[in-house]
Structure formats: C-alpha cells, structure tokens
Amino acid sequence: MRLTIDISDKDYNLFVSFADRLGATIYDDKNLRDKQLRENQITNTIKKGGDFSYLGDIIEWQKEQRKERDSPFKDL
C-alpha cells in the first residue's frame, strides 16, 4: 500500500523515526526530484555529444597525452 503525507519540516525527523519503527519505507520527493533533474542534465549532455570543456584546448591536451614518456623497457 502507498500513502502520501505532507508534513512540516519541524516534524519530519519525528515522522521518519516513527516510520522506521514501523518498518515503513519513505520516498522523499525532494531526493527524487533532485535525482531526476541530474539524470535529465546528464541525458542532455550526452545528446549534445558530451562535455569536454574541462579539457581546455583539446589539441594541446591530446599532444600532452601523446608525448613520449620515459619507459623502463624502451632499450630492450
């Protein structure tokens, strides 16, 4: 059975402890909305082809990643 309750912020902790004592599961709408918002943001980013702005100049980043490194087995 599902029951929806609107409760004031000051009584929320009391209600949560009571529900826990009864073995009830609480689905907090705020957490659900935050999760859905984040999922929508991620989906939109993927649809746009990803967000690589944190890399800065992509060509410079790629050159840096591909530059030769010291390898202990290079001379073998």
C-alpha positions as CSV (number, residue, x, y, z in Angstrom):
1,M,0.0,0.0,0.0
2,R,1.2,3.5,-0.8
3,L,0.4,6.6,1.3
4,T,1.3,10.2,0.6
5,I,1.8,12.5,3.5
6,D,2.5,16.3,3.5
7,I,4.4,17.1,6.7
8,S,6.1,20.2,8.1
9,D,9.9,20.3,8.2
10,K,9.9,20.5,12.0
11,D,8.0,17.2,12.4
12,Y,9.9,15.4,9.6
13,N,12.5,13.8,11.8
14,L,9.9,12.6,14.3
15,F,7.9,11.1,11.5
16,V,10.9,9.4,10.0
17,S,11.8,7.8,13.3
18,F,8.2,6.6,13.7
19,A,8.1,5.2,10.1
20,D,11.4,3.4,10.7
21,R,10.0,1.8,13.9
22,L,7.0,0.6,11.8
23,G,9.3,-0.7,9.1
24,A,7.9,1.6,6.5
25,T,9.9,2.8,3.5
26,I,10.0,6.6,2.9
27,Y,10.3,8.0,-0.6
28,D,11.3,11.7,-0.2
29,D,10.0,13.7,-3.2
30,K,12.9,16.2,-2.9
31,N,15.5,13.5,-3.4
32,L,13.5,12.0,-6.2
33,R,13.2,15.4,-8.0
34,D,17.0,16.1,-7.5
35,K,17.8,12.7,-9.0
36,Q,15.5,13.2,-11.9
37,L,17.0,16.7,-12.5
38,R,20.5,15.3,-12.5
39,E,19.5,12.4,-14.8
40,N,18.0,14.9,-17.2
41,Q,21.2,17.1,-17.2
42,I,23.3,14.0,-17.9
43,T,21.0,12.9,-20.7
44,N,21.0,16.3,-22.3
45,T,24.8,16.4,-22.1
46,I,25.1,13.1,-23.8
47,K,22.6,14.1,-26.5
48,K,24.8,17.2,-27.3
49,G,27.8,14.9,-27.8
50,G,29.4,15.2,-24.4
51,D,31.0,18.0,-22.4
52,F,34.8,18.1,-22.7
53,S,35.2,21.7,-21.8
54,Y,37.2,20.6,-18.7
55,L,40.0,19.6,-21.1
56,G,40.5,23.2,-22.4
57,D,42.3,23.2,-25.7
58,I,41.6,19.7,-27.0
59,I,44.6,19.7,-29.4
60,E,47.0,20.7,-26.7
61,W,45.6,18.2,-24.3
62,Q,46.0,15.4,-26.9
63,K,49.6,16.4,-27.7
64,E,50.4,16.3,-24.0
65,Q,48.8,12.9,-23.6
66,R,50.7,11.5,-26.6
67,K,54.1,13.0,-25.9
68,E,56.9,10.5,-25.4
69,R,57.4,9.2,-21.8
70,D,60.4,7.5,-20.3
71,S,59.9,3.8,-20.5
72,P,62.0,1.4,-18.4
73,F,61.9,-1.2,-21.2
74,K,62.5,1.1,-24.1
75,D,66.1,-0.1,-24.7
76,L,65.3,-3.8,-24.6
